[in-house]
Amino acid sequence: MRDILTFILIKIIVLKGYFDLWCMHRNAHNARKKNDRLLLKIIKQNQDTAYGRKYDFRNIRTVEDYRNKVPFSTYEDYREYIDRMIMNGEQDLITTHHIVDYARTSGSTGEFKYIPVSRAEVKVHTAYTLTVMMALADKWCREKNGHPLKPGRGIFTMPDAGFKLPNGKPCSNIAQVSAERLGFIFPYLIVLPFPKLFSYREIDLNYLYLRLGLEDPNLAFIFSIFFSSVHDLLMYLKESWKTLTDDIEKGAISDLARADVQVKERLLKYLKPNPQRAAELRQEMDKGFDETIVSRIWPNMSVIYGIHNGVFEPFKKSVRKLTKDIPYDNSIYGSSEGLIAASDEFNTDQRLLLSDSLYYEFIPLDDENKIFSLDELEKGKEYEIVITNQAGLYRYRIKDVIKVENYLYDCPYISFSYRKGSLLSVIGEKTTEEHLKGVIETIGEKADLEDIRWTITIDIDSRPPRYLLLLENEEGKDLGGYSQIADETLKRLNPKYASAEDHLFLKQMKIVNQLPGTHEAWKERMLKKGTALSQIKPVTLLDNDEKKDFFLSRIQTDKQL
């Protein structure tokens, strides 16, 4: 019965996904007009809020009025309002929309921000993630394999990371809010047999996903937020498959799960001995973990979903070695403040701006006094994006810089370039994560290493200052001797850096060895502090004292090498 309901559910989701794709393309036609209309709707709905009265929303009739009356904003412009909403349950301060959740994120100073999430935003997020993903998977199967998507459940790597705020509202992230709205269909959509996610405190989540997922030979997708989660899942499989298959054979849950007693008892009621599936898995994994392993244990695997560009590129490369020909869906680009763009095909980093999600403004990097609308952008140029959302943020600078790749009608396809403040610029050299990725790739080739974790800071004790690049590798190789190669590579990739060094404004960068396990220890530290797993991103820049104290205290000495 469960398989029949899964079949019906996936078919419905695929059809809904094709409709959502059609809507995405339809909204690209006359996108400027539709986006302006969304703005005026938001203004009218919120004219009697405290924020709306402060900036005279009632007399805003045009986009020009909006830009003249309402200033750019950051989270600090809303902190007092949001604190009152959370602590006192006050309403109509920044929005009249029903707030269903607060997404907690950490700012550059490490202080938490609480971003209101409205029902309207959850609706948009759900449409352009799950449903579009399944429609694109169906399209890919038809084009590549000559048949539609074979319905099956999937692995959903999102943990239960929510808690209640003083006003009674849940606090988690928008992905979890969207997931919880679908909780009643979890047993038919994902391998979890209950309409509730587990937290990392209750059970080792990689064990849980794999213990249930491996037992299902018809698994069709893996859904994550960041590709690092997929990487961790498959590395765990590589290390622990023997114990996992033993547990499947016996219908057991071993100590490897680190499960609470109640959670273990609840799961065991669902699990039965399955020696046949265990034997199938052993046969395939005994052959080795090559690029076909995922397809061999899950022949119907049709898509792996997660953000895999930027700092997640190394994780994608690692996962690709185990997932030959399986498409990756990097569908959405957004933040806790709102969903900005979505892909309309697999294996691409460009996404179509969503004119029905947010109102957008764009600041050219070469002239901050100019403001452009979405149909006024030049292909190939970069802009800082400014958003107005449907949860009380107006002309909000999220500090993201995007690049315009193409246009569909008057709606741009964009890609994420970098986040302002996440790059290094001592004297205006503007070194980006892309530059540093090139440096890491070069070192990896020279040192014959596939997985190098990195973070960077400025050594201000050096005269002149220099970049301090901290590198971690599992083998514990000494990479300090590659400082000159790293420096030469960065000079080639970033001429402004080369000029700064040539003019003695910067000293040659220095590489130091990070103790193995440092990045994993940071993740555990953040989890203990209550940070949601979905919000823990790879640390690439030591941009606050906590990060500096932690990473700089774990430098590998010569004796440890």
LINLINWO-V414287 format. One record per residue. N is the residue number from 1. RES is the residue in one letter. PSI is psi as a letter, one per 20 degrees, with the letter a starting at -180 (none if undefined). NEAR is the number of other C-alpha atoms within 12 Angstrom. Layout:
N_RES_PSI_NEAR / N_RES_PSI_NEAR
This chain:
1_M_g_9 / 2_R_g_18 / 3_D_h_21 / 4_I_g_16 / 5_L_h_20 / 6_T_g_27 / 7_F_g_22 / 8_I_g_21 / 9_L_g_28 / 10_I_h_36 / 11_K_g_27 / 12_I_g_22 / 13_I_g_34 / 14_V_g_31 / 15_L_g_27 / 16_K_h_26 / 17_G_g_29 / 18_Y_h_28 / 19_F_g_21 / 20_D_h_33 / 21_L_g_32 / 22_W_g_21 / 23_C_h_23 / 24_M_g_33 / 25_H_h_29 / 26_R_g_21 / 27_N_i_27 / 28_A_h_32 / 29_H_p_25 / 30_N_l_23 / 31_A_h_34 / 32_R_g_31 / 33_K_g_24 / 34_K_h_27 / 35_N_h_33 / 36_D_h_30 / 37_R_h_23 / 38_L_g_28 / 39_L_g_39 / 40_L_h_30 / 41_K_g_26 / 42_I_g_37 / 43_I_g_42 / 44_K_g_26 / 45_Q_h_25 / 46_N_j_35 / 47_Q_h_28 / 48_D_j_23 / 49_T_r_27 / 50_A_g_24 / 51_Y_g_32 / 52_G_h_29 / 53_R_h_22 / 54_K_h_18 / 55_Y_k_25 / 56_D_l_24 / 57_F_h_33 / 58_R_h_25 / 59_N_j_23 / 60_I_o_26 / 61_R_h_22 / 62_T_r_21 / 63_V_h_30 / 64_E_g_18 / 65_D_g_20 / 66_Y_g_29 / 67_R_h_28 / 68_N_h_18 / 69_K_h_24 / 70_V_p_26 / 71_P_r_21 / 72_F_q_30 / 73_S_r_22 / 74_T_a_23 / 75_Y_h_30 / 76_E_h_20 / 77_D_i_22 / 78_Y_i_28 / 79_R_g_24 / 80_E_g_20 / 81_Y_g_28 / 82_I_h_37 / 83_D_g_27 / 84_R_h_20 / 85_M_g_30 / 86_I_g_28 / 87_M_h_19 / 88_N_i_17 / 89_G_k_18 / 90_E_q_22 / 91_Q_r_27 / 92_D_k_25 / 93_L_g_32 / 94_I_i_42 / 95_T_q_36 / 96_T_i_28 / 97_H_q_30 / 98_H_o_24 / 99_I_p_36 / 100_V_i_31 / 101_D_r_38 / 102_Y_p_40 / 103_A_p_41 / 104_R_p_37 / 105_T_r_31 / 106_S_p_25 / 107_G_a_22 / 108_S_h_23 / 109_T_i_16 / 110_G_i_19 / 111_E_p_17 / 112_F_q_23 / 113_K_q_31 / 114_Y_o_37 / 115_I_o_43 / 116_P_q_47 / 117_V_p_41 / 118_S_r_34 / 119_R_h_26 / 120_A_h_30 / 121_E_h_41 / 122_V_h_38 / 123_K_g_28 / 124_V_g_35 / 125_H_g_41 / 126_T_g_33 / 127_A_g_38 / 128_Y_j_46 / 129_T_e_41 / 130_L_g_46 / 131_T_g_33 / 132_V_h_40 / 133_M_g_47 / 134_M_h_52 / 135_A_g_40 / 136_L_h_44 / 137_A_g_46 / 138_D_g_39 / 139_K_g_29 / 140_W_g_29 / 141_C_g_26 / 142_R_g_16 / 143_E_h_13 / 144_K_h_17 / 145_N_i_17 / 146_G_j_12 / 147_H_q_16 / 148_P_r_23 / 149_L_p_35 / 150_K_o_36 / 151_P_p_35 / 152_G_r_40 / 153_R_r_45 / 154_G_r_41 / 155_I_p_45 / 156_F_o_43 / 157_T_j_44 / 158_M_p_41 / 159_P_r_38 / 160_D_o_32 / 161_A_j_37 / 162_G_r_34 / 163_F_r_23 / 164_K_p_18 / 165_L_r_25 / 166_P_h_18 / 167_N_j_22 / 168_G_i_19 / 169_K_q_26 / 170_P_q_28 / 171_C_o_35 / 172_S_d_38 / 173_N_r_42 / 174_I_h_45 / 175_A_g_49 / 176_Q_h_41 / 177_V_g_38 / 178_S_g_29 / 179_A_g_36 / 180_E_h_29 / 181_R_h_22 / 182_L_j_25 / 183_G_h_23 / 184_F_i_18 / 185_I_j_25 / 186_F_g_27 / 187_P_i_29 / 188_Y_i_31 / 189_L_h_40 / 190_I_r_42 / 191_V_i_40 / 192_L_p_37 / 193_P_j_30 / 194_F_q_23 / 195_P_k_20 / 196_K_p_27 / 197_L_q_35 / 198_F_q_34 / 199_S_r_31 / 200_Y_i_31 / 201_R_h_23 / 202_E_h_24 / 203_I_q_30 / 204_D_o_28 / 205_L_h_35 / 206_N_g_38 / 207_Y_g_38 / 208_L_g_44 / 209_Y_g_41 / 210_L_h_46 / 211_R_g_44 / 212_L_h_39 / 213_G_h_39 / 214_L_h_47 / 215_E_i_39 / 216_D_o_34 / 217_P_i_30 / 218_N_j_31 / 219_L_p_39 / 220_A_h_41 / 221_F_q_45 / 222_I_p_44 / 223_F_o_40 / 224_S_r_38 / 225_I_g_41 / 226_F_q_40 / 227_F_i_38 / 228_S_h_37 / 229_S_h_38 / 230_V_g_42 / 231_H_g_35 / 232_D_g_27 / 233_L_g_37 / 234_L_h_37 / 235_M_h_23 / 236_Y_g_25 / 237_L_g_32 / 238_K_h_26 / 239_E_h_20 / 240_S_j_24 / 241_W_h_32 / 242_K_g_26 / 243_T_g_28 / 244_L_g_38 / 245_T_h_39 / 246_D_g_28 / 247_D_h_34 / 248_I_g_35 / 249_E_g_27 / 250_K_i_23 / 251_G_k_27 / 252_A_r_29 / 253_I_o_36 / 254_S_r_28 / 255_D_i_17 / 256_L_h_26 / 257_A_h_30 / 258_R_l_21 / 259_A_q_26 / 260_D_q_21 / 261_V_g_17 / 262_Q_g_14 / 263_V_g_26 / 264_K_g_25 / 265_E_h_15 / 266_R_g_20 / 267_L_h_28 / 268_L_h_24 / 269_K_h_16 / 270_Y_h_19 / 271_L_q_25 / 272_K_q_21 / 273_P_p_21 / 274_N_m_25 / 275_P_h_19 / 276_Q_g_20 / 277_R_h_30 / 278_A_g_31 / 279_A_g_24 / 280_E_g_24 / 281_L_g_38 / 282_R_g_28 / 283_Q_g_19 / 284_E_g_25 / 285_M_h_30 / 286_D_h_19 / 287_K_i_15 / 288_G_r_20 / 289_F_m_28 / 290_D_a_22 / 291_E_i_22 / 292_T_i_23 / 293_I_g_30 / 294_V_g_42 / 295_S_h_32 / 296_R_h_29 / 297_I_h_38 / 298_W_n_34 / 299_P_h_26 / 300_N_j_30 / 301_M_o_41 / 302_S_i_43 / 303_V_q_46 / 304_I_p_47 / 305_Y_p_42 / 306_G_q_40 / 307_I_p_38 / 308_H_j_35 / 309_N_r_32 / 310_G_c_32 / 311_V_i_35 / 312_F_j_31 / 313_E_g_32 / 314_P_h_32 / 315_F_h_31 / 316_K_g_35 / 317_K_h_26 / 318_S_g_28 / 319_V_h_39 / 320_R_h_29 / 321_K_i_23 / 322_L_j_30 / 323_T_l_32 / 324_K_p_25 / 325_D_i_25 / 326_I_p_34 / 327_P_q_34 / 328_Y_p_39 / 329_D_o_43 / 330_N_l_42 / 331_S_g_48 / 332_I_q_44 / 333_Y_p_40 / 334_G_a_38 / 335_S_a_32 / 336_S_h_37 / 337_E_i_43 / 338_G_q_45 / 339_L_p_40 / 340_I_g_42 / 341_A_r_40 / 342_A_q_46 / 343_S_q_38 / 344_D_j_39 / 345_E_r_30 / 346_F_r_32 / 347_N_l_28 / 348_T_q_25 / 349_D_i_32 / 350_Q_q_32 / 351_R_q_38 / 352_L_p_46 / 353_L_p_51 / 354_L_o_47 / 355_S_i_42 / 356_D_j_44 / 357_S_g_42 / 358_L_r_43 / 359_Y_p_43 / 360_Y_q_47 / 361_E_q_42 / 362_F_p_39 / 363_I_o_32 / 364_P_q_26 / 365_L_h_21 / 366_D_i_13 / 367_D_n_13 / 368_E_i_16 / 369_N_i_12 / 370_K_q_17 / 371_I_p_27 / 372_F_q_27 / 373_S_r_34 / 374_L_h_43 / 375_D_j_31 / 376_E_j_23 / 377_L_q_32 / 378_E_p_25 / 379_K_p_22 / 380_G_i_18 / 381_K_q_25 / 382_E_q_27 / 383_Y_q_39 / 384_E_p_38 / 385_I_p_42 / 386_V_p_36 / 387_I_q_41 / 388_T_p_43 / 389_N_a_47 / 390_Q_k_41 / 391_A_j_43 / 392_G_j_46 / 393_L_p_46 / 394_Y_p_40 / 395_R_l_37 / 396_Y_p_33 / 397_R_o_31 / 398_I_i_36 / 399_K_j_31 / 400_D_q_32 / 401_V_p_31 / 402_I_q_41 / 403_K_p_33 / 404_V_o_34 / 405_E_h_26 / 406_N_a_23 / 407_Y_q_27 / 408_L_o_27 / 409_Y_d_20 / 410_D_k_29 / 411_C_p_37 / 412_P_q_41 / 413_Y_p_40 / 414_I_r_39 / 415_S_q_37 / 416_F_p_40 / 417_S_f_31 / 418_Y_r_28 / 419_R_p_29 / 420_K_p_24 / 421_G_i_24 / 422_S_j_30 / 423_L_r_30 / 424_L_p_34 / 425_S_n_25 / 426_V_g_24 / 427_I_k_21 / 428_G_j_18 / 429_E_h_24 / 430_K_m_27 / 431_T_p_36 / 432_T_r_31 / 433_E_h_35 / 434_E_g_28 / 435_H_g_31 / 436_L_h_43 / 437_K_h_32 / 438_G_h_28 / 439_V_g_36 / 440_I_h_41 / 441_E_g_27 / 442_T_g_28 / 443_I_g_37 / 444_G_g_26 / 445_E_g_18 / 446_K_h_18 / 447_A_i_23 / 448_D_l_16 / 449_L_p_24 / 450_E_h_25 / 451_D_o_30 / 452_I_p_41 / 453_R_q_40 / 454_W_q_39 / 455_T_q_40 / 456_I_q_40 / 457_T_r_37 / 458_I_p_33 / 459_D_n_26 / 460_I_i_15 / 461_D_i_12 / 462_S_q_16 / 463_R_o_16 / 464_P_r_21 / 465_P_r_23 / 466_R_r_30 / 467_Y_p_39 / 468_L_o_37 / 469_L_o_41 / 470_L_o_43 / 471_L_p_46 / 472_E_p_39 / 473_N_q_31 / 474_E_h_21 / 475_E_i_21 / 476_G_k_27 / 477_K_q_27 / 478_D_o_30 / 479_L_j_37 / 480_G_h_28 / 481_G_i_19 / 482_Y_j_29 / 483_S_g_30 / 484_Q_g_22 / 485_I_g_27 / 486_A_g_38 / 487_D_g_35 / 488_E_h_27 / 489_T_g_27 / 490_L_h_37 / 491_K_g_28 / 492_R_h_20 / 493_L_h_25 / 494_N_n_29 / 495_P_h_20 / 496_K_h_25 / 497_Y_g_35 / 498_A_g_27 / 499_S_g_23 / 500_A_h_27 / 501_E_h_27 / 502_D_h_17 / 503_H_j_14 / 504_L_k_16 / 505_F_h_23 / 506_L_q_31 / 507_K_q_29 / 508_Q_p_34 / 509_M_q_38 / 510_K_p_29 / 511_I_p_34 / 512_V_q_36 / 513_N_p_40 / 514_Q_q_39 / 515_L_p_34 / 516_P_p_28 / 517_G_j_24 / 518_T_g_31 / 519_H_h_31 / 520_E_h_24 / 521_A_h_20 / 522_W_g_28 / 523_K_g_26 / 524_E_h_19 / 525_R_g_20 / 526_M_h_26 / 527_L_g_22 / 528_K_h_16 / 529_K_i_16 / 530_G_j_26 / 531_T_p_33 / 532_A_q_35 / 533_L_h_37 / 534_S_i_39 / 535_Q_i_34 / 536_I_o_30 / 537_K_q_29 / 538_P_p_33 / 539_V_o_34 / 540_T_i_36 / 541_L_p_35 / 542_L_n_31 / 543_D_j_25 / 544_N_r_24 / 545_D_h_17 / 546_E_g_20 / 547_K_g_29 / 548_K_g_26 / 549_D_g_15 / 550_F_g_24 / 551_F_h_39 / 552_L_i_30 / 553_S_i_19 / 554_R_l_24 / 555_I_p_30 / 556_Q_p_27 / 557_T_r_16 / 558_D_h_15 / 559_K_h_9 / 560_Q_i_14 / 561_L_none_20
